[in-house]
Every structure is written in C-alpha cells, then in structure tokens.
Amino acid sequence: NAGVTQTPKFQVLKTGQSMTLQCAQDMNHEYMSWYRQDPGMGLRLIHYSVGAGITDQGEVPNGYNVSRSTTEDFPLRLLSAAPSQTSVYFCASSWTGNTEAFFGQGTRLTVV
Amino acid sequence: QSVTQLGSHVSVSEGALVLLRCNYSSSVPPYLFWYVQYPNQGLQLLLKYTSAATLVKGINGFEAEFKKSETSFHLTKPSAHMSDAAEYFCAALNNAGGTSYGKLTFGQGTILTVHP
C-alpha cells in the first residue's frame, strides 16, 4: 500500500496563476482533509470531505476549492495564487471521523 | 476547541528525559494524538488517546498520560536519542456530538533538539 500520495512535492507559482495539488489514498478511507503548515502555527484545516461528493470548509478555506468525485482522490485547487498561500500543504485521510489520520509527504508551494 | 503546546523549542542532552507539553481546551475531553515530523517529511503518528487507558504507550519509546483534571496530554520519553530530533505536534479530535468528521485541531508544534 502506498498510503497517501501527494503530487507534486515542490511547486513555484507566479501570483495569479492557478494549479491543482493532487492527493490520492489507497486505504479506502472515507474521510480526507487538506491542511496547510506555516511556521509557528501548526497545521490548519483548509477543506475536508466525509465521502465522495461531500465536502465542507475548514478553518482557512479562502482561495481554495476542492471536489471529491471518487473515494480515492481529493484534489485541492488554487484558482489565483497569492503570496500568502506560500506554505506546505498536507493531505490526510482517516477510516472514520474519530480515528487517527494518515498524512502524505506534503507539497511545498512558493508563490512569487 | 484549542490545543496549546508550551515551548516552541525544547533542547535536551542525549540520554536525558524528554517532556513535551500539550494542553487542550474543550468542554468534552477530545481524542488526542501526538505526531512527529522529521525534516521534509509528512506527519507520523506516535500515539493516541481515545478514552480507554489514560497512560498511552507509543512508538520509539514515547508515552503520554491523559489528565482530565489538568486538561493535559504531555509526551515523555525517559532517555532521549539523537534520532528523536524532530518537530512534534499535539492534535485533538473534538468528538462531542458523535463525530468530529476527521477535523484535527493542532498545537503550534515543538521542535526537539538533542545534543550529544
């Protein structure tokens, strides 16, 4: 099992560009989430999903869109990148809403 | 709900006790987790508290004790090893009402440095 796979690992964007961060899991987990990690702030929840077709906003959703068409995939879209979105992004999945999360290796995004 | 980790940096000597502090604020005791992050890697689960035993043992010799009266879940290891150098995160799932939908609330993180 690969677990949670994120691509790309590194990305540099110019302000205003769009891109999609990919996340896939092969554990048949219903719950998936996106977090951003900034120094001194821990990880903050961007969006989450409780199953295919169901998504909702987390603590810091502005500037990000998500969709969940399959159980396995949960892409995160930046429609118009801003320097404030420079961060490390983590995707996570869990079996239920009350069990531990498994994390991907992260995507380091720089917006210039 | 919030999670607070006291001390953004902790430095210990190899062989010394490791103590990383975590306090939560929640009207209902949450499920609690400690994760470790090595440089340029993802988060790996160290241990978890899910309302069974209050003293929880994890991987790599770490353990944590849930204390409801102190709203704490401090992480300890009797003897630090150089390989323990990493960033550690305490996180909570607020399961009041039945499910938290997998929404973790994280503390700010503590960077552990181990000196030879």
Boltz contact constraints between the chains, C-beta under 6 A:
constraints:
  - contact:
      token1: [A, 31]
      token2: [B, 102]
      max_distance: 6.0
  - contact:
      token1: [A, 33]
      token2: [B, 102]
      max_distance: 6.0
  - contact:
      token1: [A, 40]
      token2: [B, 108]
      max_distance: 6.0
  - contact:
      token1: [A, 42]
      token2: [B, 106]
      max_distance: 6.0
  - contact:
      token1: [A, 42]
      token2: [B, 107]
      max_distance: 6.0
  - contact:
      token1: [A, 42]
      token2: [B, 108]
      max_distance: 6.0
  - contact:
      token1: [A, 42]
      token2: [B, 109]
      max_distance: 6.0
  - contact:
      token1: [A, 43]
      token2: [B, 106]
      max_distance: 6.0
  - contact:
      token1: [A, 45]
      token2: [B, 103]
      max_distance: 6.0
  - contact:
      token1: [A, 48]
      token2: [B, 103]
      max_distance: 6.0
  - contact:
      token1: [A, 50]
      token2: [B, 101]
      max_distance: 6.0
  - contact:
      token1: [A, 94]
      token2: [B, 102]
      max_distance: 6.0
  - contact:
      token1: [A, 97]
      token2: [B, 99]
      max_distance: 6.0
  - contact:
      token1: [A, 97]
      token2: [B, 100]
      max_distance: 6.0
  - contact:
      token1: [A, 97]
      token2: [B, 101]
      max_distance: 6.0
  - contact:
      token1: [A, 97]
      token2: [B, 102]
      max_distance: 6.0
  - contact:
      token1: [A, 98]
      token2: [B, 95]
      max_distance: 6.0
  - contact:
      token1: [A, 98]
      token2: [B, 99]
      max_distance: 6.0
  - contact:
      token1: [A, 100]
      token2: [B, 33]
      max_distance: 6.0
  - contact:
      token1: [A, 100]
      token2: [B, 45]
      max_distance: 6.0
  - contact:
      token1: [A, 100]
      token2: [B, 48]
      max_distance: 6.0
  - contact:
      token1: [A, 103]
      token2: [B, 42]
      max_distance: 6.0
  - contact:
      token1: [A, 103]
      token2: [B, 43]
      max_distance: 6.0
  - contact:
      token1: [A, 104]
      token2: [B, 42]
      max_distance: 6.0
  - contact:
      token1: [A, 105]
      token2: [B, 42]
      max_distance: 6.0
  - contact:
      token1: [A, 106]
      token2: [B, 42]
      max_distance: 6.0
